[in-house]
């Protein structure tokens, strides 16, 4: 495959996962400050399937599309005001979480067990980014920020990390078999 085709495939993969994130963002459970949404499930799947750089690129694409005003964020919202608002830190956290999740898998193995560990780490990265911005934007104390920005998301976060691990590894294996993404040397050998 030539370099131009390789770049196009990477852009298409990242675009597809940005679109999946936009779709899953609309599945939400409203809470007083920050809703529980399907976005973090999509982040985990993207990172598990695509790895660190492409997973982060997919989330950067998602954030950029939303930043220009296309309503891809939770509740069909979009625009720069979302990124600087109470929930913006979570969106920035998606980029870092996808990178960290993918990096853990690249440094270890793409298995469901390692994907679960990596996705749990990614969940905490997202929660850290989100809680810090929530605290700053709403001028909350740490206890109030944690109560609004972390505690309601923990149980569902572990469930989404598990689902992202299962779905992500299966999809990754199928895409490698179809030669739509490149696997690691270990994956190709097995």
C-alpha positions in Angstrom: 0.0 0.0 0.0 1.4 3.4 -1.0 1.8 6.3 1.5 -1.2 8.2 0.1 -3.5 5.2 0.4 -2.2 4.6 3.9 -3.0 8.2 5.0 -6.4 8.0 3.4 -7.2 4.8 5.3 -6.1 6.4 8.6 -8.2 9.4 8.0 -11.2 7.3 7.1 -10.8 5.1 10.2 -10.5 8.2 12.4 -13.5 9.8 10.7 -15.6 6.7 11.2 -14.8 6.6 14.9 -15.4 10.3 15.3 -18.9 9.7 13.8 -19.5 6.7 16.1 -18.6 8.9 19.0 -21.1 11.6 17.8 -23.8 9.0 17.5 -23.2 7.4 20.9 -23.0 10.9 22.5 -26.7 11.2 21.9 -27.4 8.2 24.2 -27.6 9.9 27.5 -28.9 9.8 31.0 -29.4 13.4 32.2 -27.8 14.4 35.5 -27.8 17.9 37.1 -24.4 19.1 35.7 -22.9 16.5 33.4 -25.0 13.8 31.7 -23.9 10.1 31.5 -23.5 9.5 27.8 -22.2 6.9 25.3 -19.2 9.1 24.4 -16.8 7.4 26.7 -17.8 4.0 25.4 -16.9 5.2 21.9 -13.6 6.6 23.1 -12.7 3.2 24.6 -13.7 1.3 21.5 -11.8 3.7 19.2 -8.6 3.4 21.3 -8.9 -0.3 21.6 -9.4 -0.8 17.9 -7.1 2.0 16.5 -4.4 2.3 19.1 -2.9 5.4 20.6 -2.2 7.8 17.8 -5.2 7.0 15.6 -7.5 6.8 18.6 -6.4 10.2 19.8 -6.7 11.6 16.3 -10.3 10.3 16.0 -11.1 12.1 19.3 -9.3 15.2 18.1 -11.4 15.1 15.0 -14.6 14.7 17.1 -13.7 17.6 19.3 -12.8 19.8 16.2 -16.1 19.0 14.5 -18.0 19.9 17.6 -15.9 23.1 18.2 -17.0 24.5 14.8 -20.6 24.2 15.8 -21.7 20.9 14.4 -24.0 19.4 17.1 -22.0 16.2 17.8 -21.6 16.5 21.6 -24.1 15.1 24.1 -27.6 16.5 23.8 -27.0 17.5 20.1 -24.8 20.4 21.3 -21.8 21.9 19.6 -19.7 25.1 19.4 -16.7 26.4 21.3 -18.9 27.3 24.3 -19.2 23.6 25.0 -15.5 23.2 25.1 -15.0 26.0 27.6 -18.1 25.1 29.6 -18.5 22.7 32.5 -18.4 19.5 30.3 -15.5 20.6 28.0 -12.8 19.1 30.2 -14.3 15.6 29.5 -14.1 16.2 25.8 -10.5 17.2 26.0 -10.0 14.2 28.3 -11.3 12.0 25.5 -8.2 12.8 23.4 -5.8 12.0 26.2 -7.8 8.9 27.3 -7.7 7.5 23.8 -4.0 8.0 23.6 -3.3 6.5 27.0 -5.6 3.6 26.5 -4.1 2.8 23.1 -0.6 3.2 24.4 -1.1 0.8 27.2 -2.4 -1.8 24.7 0.5 -1.1 22.3 3.0 -1.6 25.1 1.4 -4.8 26.4 -1.0 -6.9 24.3 -4.4 -6.4 22.6 -6.3 -8.8 24.7 -9.7 -8.3 26.5 -7.9 -8.4 29.9 -5.4 -5.8 29.0 -8.0 -3.7 27.1 -10.1 -3.7 30.3 -7.1 -2.4 32.3 -6.3 0.2 29.6 -9.9 1.3 29.4 -10.2 1.8 33.1 -7.0 3.9 33.0 -8.6 5.9 30.2 -11.8 6.4 32.2 -9.8 7.9 35.0 -7.9 10.2 32.6 -11.2 11.5 31.3 -12.6 12.0 34.8 -9.5 13.9 35.9 -9.7 16.3 32.9 -13.4 16.7 33.3 -13.4 17.3 37.0 -10.6 19.9 36.9 -12.5 21.9 34.3 -15.8 21.5 36.0 -14.2 22.7 39.3 -12.7 25.8 37.6 -15.6 26.8 35.4 -18.2 26.4 38.1 -15.9 27.6 40.9 -16.6 24.5 42.9 -14.6 23.0 45.8 -12.9 19.7 45.3 -15.6 17.8 47.2 -18.4 19.3 45.1 -16.5 18.8 41.9 -15.9 15.1 42.7 -19.5 14.6 43.7 -20.7 16.1 40.5 -18.0 15.0 38.1 -16.6 11.6 39.3 -18.8 9.7 41.6 -21.9 9.4 39.4 -19.8 8.0 36.6 -17.8 5.3 38.3 -20.1 2.3 38.1 -21.3 3.0 34.6 -17.7 3.8 33.7 -16.5 0.3 34.7 -19.4 -1.2 32.7 -18.5 0.9 29.6 -14.8 0.0 30.0 -15.7 -3.7 30.0 -18.0 -3.3 26.9 -15.4 -1.2 25.1 -12.8 -3.9 25.8 -15.0 -6.8 24.5 -16.3 -4.9 21.5 -13.0 -3.2 20.7 -10.9 -6.4 20.7 -13.4 -8.3 18.5 -13.7 -5.4 16.0 -9.9 -5.0 16.0 -9.4 -8.7 15.2 -11.9 -8.6 12.4 -10.5 -5.4 10.9 -7.0 -6.9 11.0 -8.2 -10.0 9.3 -9.9 -7.9 6.6 -6.6 -5.9 6.2 -8.4 -2.7 7.0 -6.1 -1.8 9.9 -2.5 -3.0 10.7 -2.0 -5.3 13.7 1.1 -5.5 15.9 3.7 -8.2 15.1 2.3 -10.3 18.0 -1.3 -10.1 16.7 -0.3 -11.0 13.1 1.8 -13.9 14.4 -1.1 -15.4 16.4 
